[in-house]
Amino acid sequence: MLEPIHSQADLGEAPHHALPWLADESDRRSVQIGLVGTILIHIILLFLAPRFVNFAGVNHVSTPRPRPKDRNIEIPLDMFRPKQPTKQLPKFVEANPNAPENIPDKTNNISDRNQQVAQEKPTPNGKSDMPALEGRKDIQSTQIVSGQLVQPDRTVPAPQQVTAPPKPPSPAAPRREQNSYSGFDKQQGGDSSGYASNLAKSSNNPTDVQQSVNGAKDAPVADNGSAFSPQIDPKHPQPRKNLEQHVRPAIFAENKIGTSNIGLTAVDARWSNYGVYLQRLIESVQIQWERILSESGVYPNPGSIVEVKFVLNSRGEISKIIHVNPSAGTSDAATRACPAAIEARAPYGDWTDDMIAMLGSEQEMTFTFLYQ
């Protein structure tokens, strides 16, 4: 059965669209749909592209970089302060105790007494502060005289001297007659400035005595000495007494140029508490060192040298032995005796105020022991 076909135009009603914003013409509608689709695609790509697309050469994850180390720059304060000159300590020397004391004109040497340099045979135009000495070239020494601090333990007995038998005392000599001067006439000048005289009568055996002495007129004149004085045997004279040198046994260093001053061997030096302290310290160590060697009964090889460096504080204590350096071939006994001699006599006494001002609270010292 055929039904009639009706068109919209025929019915007289307006056409109905699903999307009212689309144009009626097909060409414009296609453009609008394409434009909308393109916008949607770009929106979708903006959300999905980071997940599926990897852009070459682009790294979105930041790589942690190591933190640079801190650098501390220290600026010493000394750069802003003027440099102070290095304080030079005086040089200690051992003077001659028998030379006369005399303050030197100018010297950096100190000792336990004031002394001016001198020597028995002068050096022409010599200007040295040390006397000329013959000694060793391989050592440094400030000693100028040699002696002995203590008497040696073993002494060679002196041979007995044959003395003549005492002579009996001679009989007393007869007493000589002695008459005092006697005057009987006195003459005096007319004024106080004149001369006066006293006339005396000549007498036998006149003598300047207060009272006359009765005796023999021809007796010999007696001297003032005693008649019973001991007799001296010219064949066996008494031994000559020598002045003992209370100084350390010395090892001299060679010094060709001395001084033009003539006198007992001496050195330029000024007295100071530091010089007195060091002199006693050195003598104490010397005595203890010799005592240790004597009691040990073993004497090291001649020529052995031991250097000991130590620290002495202001209380006179040995606070530290820095090193003990023996020479080649030195025995262990010789090496041990040196620091033992230094430590055994400590403490050596408190420093004086001027020593502390000069040296501080402690001072490093070096002693060299030489076996010969």
ZILINLIN-V81565 format. One record per pair of residues at least 24 apart in sequence whose ideal C-beta (glycine too) atoms are under 10 Angstrom apart, sorted by the first residue. I is the first residue (numbers start at 1). J is the second residue. Records with the same first field share a line. If there is no record, write none. Layout:
I = J / J
This chain:
87 = 358 / 359 / 360
89 = 274 / 358 / 359 / 363
90 = 269 / 270 / 272 / 274 / 275 / 358
91 = 129 / 142 / 269
92 = 142 / 269 / 272 / 274 / 275 / 277 / 278 / 279 / 282
93 = 129 / 130 / 141 / 142 / 143 / 144 / 267 / 268 / 269 / 270 / 275 / 278 / 279
94 = 141 / 142 / 143 / 144 / 145 / 247 / 248 / 250 / 267 / 269 / 275 / 278 / 279 / 282 / 283
95 = 142 / 143 / 144 / 145 / 247 / 265 / 266 / 267 / 268 / 269 / 271 / 275 / 279
96 = 131 / 143 / 144 / 145 / 147 / 245 / 247 / 263 / 264 / 265 / 266 / 267 / 269
97 = 145 / 147 / 243 / 245 / 246 / 247 / 279
98 = 145 / 147 / 243 / 244 / 245 / 246 / 247 / 264 / 265 / 266
99 = 144 / 145 / 263 / 264 / 265 / 266 / 267
100 = 263 / 264 / 266
101 = 266 / 269 / 271
102 = 261 / 263 / 266 / 268
103 = 268 / 269 / 270 / 271
104 = 129 / 266 / 267 / 268 / 269 / 270
105 = 268
106 = 268 / 270
107 = 267 / 268 / 269 / 270
108 = 268 / 269 / 270
109 = 142 / 267 / 268 / 269 / 270 / 272 / 275
110 = 269 / 270 / 271 / 272 / 273 / 274 / 275 / 276 / 278 / 279 / 358
111 = 142 / 267 / 268 / 269 / 270 / 271 / 272 / 274 / 275 / 276 / 278 / 279
112 = 269 / 271 / 272 / 273 / 274 / 275 / 276 / 277 / 278 / 279 / 280 / 283
113 = 266 / 269 / 270 / 271 / 275 / 276 / 279
114 = 268 / 269 / 270 / 271 / 272 / 275
115 = 144 / 264 / 266 / 267 / 268 / 269 / 270 / 271
116 = 259 / 261 / 263 / 266 / 267 / 268 / 269
117 = 144 / 258 / 259 / 260 / 261 / 263 / 265 / 266 / 267 / 268 / 269
118 = 258 / 259 / 260 / 261 / 262 / 263 / 264 / 265 / 266 / 267 / 268
119 = 144 / 255 / 258 / 259 / 260 / 261 / 262 / 263 / 264 / 265 / 266 / 267
120 = 262 / 263 / 264 / 265
121 = 258 / 262
122 = 258 / 259 / 260 / 261 / 262 / 263
123 = 255 / 256 / 257 / 258 / 259 / 260 / 261
124 = 258 / 260
125 = 257 / 259 / 260
126 = 256 / 257 / 258 / 259 / 260 / 261
127 = 257 / 258 / 259 / 260
128 = 255 / 256 / 257 / 258 / 259 / 260 / 267 / 268
129 = 258 / 259 / 267 / 268 / 269
130 = 253 / 255 / 257 / 258 / 259 / 265 / 266 / 267 / 268
131 = 255 / 257 / 258 / 259 / 261 / 263 / 264 / 265 / 266 / 267 / 268
132 = 254 / 255 / 256 / 257 / 258 / 259 / 265
133 = 250 / 252 / 253 / 254 / 255 / 256 / 258 / 265
134 = 252 / 253 / 254 / 255 / 256
135 = 250 / 251 / 252 / 253 / 254 / 255
136 = 251 / 252 / 253 / 254 / 370 / 372
137 = 253 / 254
138 = 253 / 254 / 305
139 = 251 / 252 / 253 / 254 / 305 / 368 / 370
140 = 253 / 368
141 = 250 / 251 / 252 / 253 / 254 / 255 / 368 / 370
142 = 250 / 252 / 253 / 267 / 269
143 = 247 / 248 / 249 / 250 / 251 / 252 / 253 / 267 / 282
144 = 247 / 250 / 252 / 253 / 255 / 264 / 265 / 266 / 267 / 269
145 = 245 / 247 / 248 / 250 / 252 / 264 / 265 / 266 / 267
146 = 245 / 247 / 248 / 249 / 250 / 251 / 252
147 = 243 / 244 / 245 / 246 / 247 / 248 / 249 / 250
148 = 244 / 245 / 246 / 247 / 248 / 249 / 290
149 = 245 / 246 / 247 / 248 / 249 / 282 / 283 / 284 / 286 / 287 / 290
150 = 246 / 283 / 286 / 287 / 290 / 291
151 = 244
152 = 290 / 294
153 = 290 / 291 / 294 / 295
154 = 294
158 = 239
161 = 233 / 236 / 237 / 238 / 239
162 = 233 / 235 / 236
163 = 231 / 233 / 236
164 = 231 / 232 / 233 / 234 / 235 / 236
165 = 231
166 = 230 / 231
167 = 230 / 231
169 = 227 / 228
170 = 227 / 228
171 = 227
172 = 222 / 227
173 = 216 / 219 / 220 / 221 / 222 / 227
174 = 215 / 216 / 218 / 219 / 220 / 222
175 = 213 / 214 / 215 / 216 / 219 / 222
176 = 205 / 207 / 213 / 215 / 216 / 217 / 218 / 219 / 220 / 221 / 222
177 = 203 / 204 / 205 / 207 / 212 / 213 / 214 / 215 / 216 / 217 / 218 / 219
178 = 203 / 204 / 205 / 206 / 207 / 208 / 209 / 211 / 212 / 213 / 214 / 215 / 219 / 221
179 = 203 / 204 / 205 / 206 / 207 / 209 / 211 / 212 / 213 / 214 / 217
180 = 206 / 207 / 208 / 209 / 210 / 211 / 212 / 213
181 = 206 / 207 / 208 / 209
182 = 206 / 212
246 = 283
247 = 279 / 283 / 286
248 = 279 / 282 / 283 / 285 / 286 / 287 / 290
249 = 286 / 290 / 372
251 = 368 / 370 / 372
272 = 352 / 354 / 355 / 358
273 = 351 / 352 / 353 / 354 / 355 / 358
274 = 351 / 352 / 354 / 355 / 358 / 359 / 363
276 = 352 / 355
277 = 312 / 316 / 348 / 349 / 350 / 351 / 352 / 355
278 = 312 / 348 / 355 / 365
280 = 345 / 348 / 349
281 = 312 / 316 / 342 / 345 / 346 / 348 / 349 / 365 / 367
282 = 367
283 = 345
284 = 341 / 342 / 344 / 345 / 346 / 348
285 = 338 / 341 / 342 / 343 / 344 / 345 / 346 / 348 / 367 / 369
286 = 341 / 367 / 369
287 = 341 / 345
288 = 337 / 340 / 341 / 342 / 343 / 344 / 345
289 = 337 / 338 / 340 / 341 / 342 / 344 / 345 / 367 / 369
290 = 337 / 341
291 = 337 / 341 / 344
292 = 333 / 336 / 337 / 338 / 340 / 341 / 344
293 = 333 / 334 / 337 / 341 / 371
295 = 337
296 = 333 / 334 / 336 / 337
297 = 333
298 = 331 / 333 / 334 / 337
299 = 331 / 333 / 334 / 371
300 = 326 / 329 / 330 / 331 / 332 / 333 / 334 / 335 / 337 / 369 / 371 / 372
301 = 327 / 329 / 330 / 331 / 334 / 371
302 = 370 / 371 / 372
303 = 327 / 329 / 330 / 370 / 371 / 372
304 = 328 / 329 / 330 / 331 / 334 / 335 / 369 / 370 / 371 / 372
305 = 329 / 330 / 334 / 338 / 368 / 369 / 370 / 371 / 372
306 = 330 / 334 / 335 / 336 / 337 / 338 / 339 / 367 / 368 / 369 / 370 / 371
307 = 338 / 366 / 367 / 368 / 369 / 370
308 = 335 / 338 / 339 / 340 / 341 / 342 / 343 / 365 / 366 / 367 / 368 / 369
309 = 339 / 364 / 365 / 366 / 367 / 368
310 = 339 / 342 / 343 / 346 / 363 / 364 / 365 / 366 / 367
311 = 362 / 363 / 364 / 365
312 = 342 / 346 / 347 / 348 / 351 / 359 / 362 / 363 / 364 / 365
313 = 347 / 350 / 351 / 359 / 360 / 361 / 362 / 363
314 = 350 / 351 / 352 / 355 / 356 / 359 / 360 / 361 / 362 / 363
315 = 346 / 347 / 348 / 349 / 350 / 351 / 361 / 362
316 = 345 / 346 / 347 / 348 / 349 / 350 / 351
317 = 343 / 346 / 347 / 348 / 350 / 362
318 = 342 / 343 / 344 / 345 / 346 / 347 / 348 / 365
319 = 346 / 361 / 362
320 = 362 / 364
322 = 364 / 365 / 366
323 = 366
324 = 369
325 = 366 / 368
326 = 369
327 = 370 / 371
330 = 369 / 371
331 = 371
334 = 369 / 371
335 = 369
337 = 369 / 371
338 = 367 / 368 / 369 / 371
339 = 367 / 369
341 = 367 / 369
342 = 367 / 369
